Amino acid sequence: MKETDQHNERIAKMTFASVYPHYKTKVEKKGRTLEELEQVIEWLTGFDYKKIQELIDQKVTLETFFDLAKLHPNAELIKGTICGYKIEEIENPLTKKTRYLDKLIDELAKGKKMDKILRQ
């Protein structure tokens, strides 16, 4: 699947507050906890629970969310396909970071062990 400028722009304008409930529902439906979800987000972005809630309350866009984040140095180890896109082939930096997070949430929901998800 080829990424388009419209697709990248749509991702940039989405708010983190609009996607977070979907992440929460996805992991809880599969028996994972909110604490595990927050641990995954914190590993990737450096944001603790308080900061995550603050960004949700501020309704920041994904662009702002990732601009403020300090991406984990091992984030580049996140590979595979998510939402029809091969992460390694995504050229737009914001879209790539968003797909990193999507992939981690997907792995959490699929029951993968936390040390594997966090690339330790």
C-alpha positions in Angstrom: 0.0 0.0 0.0 1.4 3.4 -1.0 1.0 6.3 1.4 -0.4 9.5 0.0 -0.1 13.2 1.0 -3.8 13.2 1.9 -3.3 10.1 4.1 -0.3 11.7 5.9 -2.2 15.0 6.3 -5.2 13.2 7.8 -3.0 11.5 10.4 -1.3 14.8 11.3 -4.6 16.5 12.0 -6.1 13.6 14.1 -6.1 14.3 17.8 -4.5 11.9 20.2 -7.7 12.1 22.3 -9.6 10.6 19.3 -7.4 7.5 19.0 -6.6 6.8 22.6 -10.1 5.4 23.4 -9.7 3.0 20.5 -6.3 1.8 21.9 -7.8 1.4 25.3 -10.8 -0.6 24.1 -8.6 -2.8 21.9 -6.2 -3.8 24.7 -8.8 -4.2 27.4 -11.0 -6.3 25.1 -8.0 -8.7 24.8 -7.5 -8.9 28.6 -4.6 -6.4 28.8 -4.5 -3.6 31.3 -4.6 0.2 31.1 -1.3 0.2 33.0 0.3 -2.0 30.2 -1.1 0.4 27.6 0.4 3.4 29.4 3.7 1.5 29.8 3.9 0.9 26.0 3.1 4.6 25.3 5.6 5.8 27.8 8.3 3.5 26.4 7.8 4.9 22.9 7.2 8.6 23.7 8.6 9.2 27.2 5.2 10.5 28.3 4.0 9.2 31.8 0.4 8.8 32.7 0.0 12.4 33.9 1.4 13.8 30.6 -0.7 11.4 28.5 -3.8 12.7 30.3 -2.7 16.3 29.9 -2.2 15.8 26.1 -5.6 14.1 25.9 -7.3 17.0 27.7 -5.5 19.5 25.5 -6.8 17.6 22.4 -3.4 17.9 20.7 -3.0 16.6 17.2 -0.9 13.5 16.5 1.6 15.9 14.9 2.0 17.9 18.1 1.9 14.7 20.2 4.9 13.3 18.4 6.7 16.7 18.1 6.7 16.8 22.0 7.7 13.1 22.3 11.2 11.8 22.9 11.1 8.7 20.8 12.8 5.7 22.3 16.2 4.9 20.6 15.0 1.4 19.9 11.8 2.5 18.1 13.5 1.8 14.8 13.4 -1.9 15.8 9.7 -1.9 15.4 9.0 -3.6 12.1 6.2 -5.4 10.3 2.9 -4.5 8.7 0.2 -2.5 10.4 -3.0 -1.1 8.7 -1.7 -2.4 5.4 1.6 -0.5 5.5 5.0 -2.0 6.0 6.5 0.2 8.7 10.0 0.0 7.3 8.8 1.5 4.0 6.9 4.5 5.3 8.7 7.6 4.3 6.7 10.3 6.2 8.3 10.6 9.7 5.0 11.4 11.5 3.1 8.6 9.8 6.0 6.2 10.7 5.9 7.3 14.3 2.1 6.8 14.4 2.4 3.4 12.9 5.1 2.5 15.5 2.5 3.2 18.2 -0.2 1.3 16.3 2.1 -1.7 16.0 3.0 -1.7 19.7 -0.7 -1.5 20.7 -1.5 -4.3 18.2 1.3 -6.5 19.7 0.0 -5.8 23.2 -3.6 -6.7 22.2 -2.3 -9.9 20.6 -0.8 -11.0 23.9 2.9 -10.6 23.1 5.1 -10.5 26.2 6.0 -7.0 27.4 9.8 -7.4 27.1 9.3 -8.3 23.4 6.9 -5.4 22.8 9.4 -3.0 24.4 12.3 -4.4 22.3 14.4 -5.3 25.4 
